[in-house]
Amino acid sequence: DIDPMEGIEHAKAIGGRIASSTSDKLPSKIYCSPFLRTIHTASYIRDALSSDMDIQVEDGLYEWLTPSLLIDRSGARTYPKTVSELKQRFKNIDEIYK
């Protein structure tokens, strides 16, 4: 899951930076992997954009090439969540996107 101190601060900073862009074209979609930390980050970015867009979970984005990122702080292996599991925790998950 996202680090409650540093991770949330970074996610909010990323969202703020994107939202403060001088470009007239802000993102219209947010894609992320099915891990909780990426869903959390995407949620903060979405909130910063003051958008009602849903987050699109893309199974192909997770870190299978970096096994150390698939272990939690206690050393236990982590697994991506399903879209239905994520939808139970985060209301803005696009369940239709495949």
C-alpha positions as CSV (number, residue, x, y, z in Angstrom):
1,D,0.0,0.0,0.0
2,I,1.1,3.6,-0.3
3,D,3.4,5.0,2.4
4,P,1.2,7.0,4.7
5,M,3.6,9.8,5.0
6,E,6.0,10.1,2.1
7,G,3.8,8.3,-0.5
8,I,0.7,10.5,0.1
9,E,2.8,13.6,0.1
10,H,4.4,12.6,-3.2
11,A,1.0,11.6,-4.8
12,K,-0.5,14.9,-3.8
13,A,2.5,16.8,-5.2
14,I,2.2,15.0,-8.5
15,G,-1.5,15.7,-8.7
16,G,-0.9,19.4,-7.9
17,R,1.8,19.7,-10.5
18,I,-0.4,18.2,-13.2
19,A,-3.4,20.2,-12.2
20,S,-1.3,23.5,-12.2
21,S,-0.1,22.9,-15.7
22,T,-0.4,25.9,-18.1
23,S,-1.4,23.5,-20.8
24,D,-5.0,23.7,-22.0
25,K,-5.0,19.9,-22.2
26,L,-5.1,18.1,-18.9
27,P,-5.4,14.3,-18.8
28,S,-8.8,12.9,-19.6
29,K,-8.0,9.4,-18.4
30,I,-5.9,7.8,-15.6
31,Y,-4.5,4.3,-16.0
32,C,-2.7,2.4,-13.3
33,S,-1.6,-1.0,-12.2
34,P,-3.8,-3.1,-9.9
35,F,-1.7,-2.6,-6.8
36,L,-3.1,-0.5,-3.9
37,R,-0.2,2.0,-3.9
38,T,-0.8,2.9,-7.6
39,I,-4.6,3.1,-7.1
40,H,-4.0,5.4,-4.1
41,T,-1.6,7.6,-6.2
42,A,-4.1,7.7,-9.1
43,S,-6.9,8.7,-6.7
44,Y,-4.9,11.7,-5.4
45,I,-4.1,12.7,-8.9
46,R,-7.7,12.4,-9.9
47,D,-8.8,14.5,-6.8
48,A,-6.2,17.2,-7.7
49,L,-7.7,17.4,-11.2
50,S,-11.1,17.9,-9.6
51,S,-12.3,15.4,-12.1
52,D,-15.1,12.9,-12.1
53,M,-13.2,10.5,-14.4
54,D,-12.9,6.9,-13.3
55,I,-9.5,5.2,-12.9
56,Q,-8.8,2.5,-15.4
57,V,-6.9,-0.5,-14.0
58,E,-4.5,-2.0,-16.5
59,D,-3.2,-5.4,-15.6
60,G,-0.2,-5.1,-17.9
61,L,1.3,-2.3,-15.9
62,Y,2.5,-4.1,-12.8
63,E,6.2,-4.5,-11.9
64,W,6.8,-8.2,-12.9
65,L,10.3,-7.3,-14.0
66,T,11.2,-6.0,-10.5
67,P,10.4,-8.7,-8.0
68,S,11.5,-6.6,-5.0
69,L,8.6,-4.2,-5.6
70,L,6.2,-7.2,-5.1
71,I,7.1,-7.6,-1.5
72,D,5.6,-5.7,1.4
73,R,7.5,-4.2,4.4
74,S,7.3,-7.5,6.3
75,G,8.8,-9.4,3.4
76,A,5.5,-11.1,2.3
77,R,4.8,-11.4,-1.4
78,T,2.1,-9.1,-2.6
79,Y,-0.4,-9.7,-5.5
80,P,-2.4,-7.3,-7.6
81,K,-6.0,-6.8,-6.6
82,T,-8.9,-7.6,-8.9
83,V,-11.0,-4.7,-10.3
84,S,-13.9,-5.9,-8.2
85,E,-11.7,-5.9,-5.0
86,L,-10.5,-2.4,-5.8
87,K,-14.0,-1.1,-6.5
88,Q,-15.0,-2.1,-2.9
89,R,-12.3,0.2,-1.5
90,F,-12.2,2.9,-4.2
91,K,-15.4,4.3,-5.7
92,N,-13.9,5.7,-8.9
93,I,-12.7,2.5,-10.5
94,D,-13.8,1.9,-14.1
95,E,-15.3,-1.6,-14.0
96,I,-16.0,-1.6,-17.7
97,Y,-12.5,-0.9,-19.0
98,K,-10.7,-4.1,-20.2
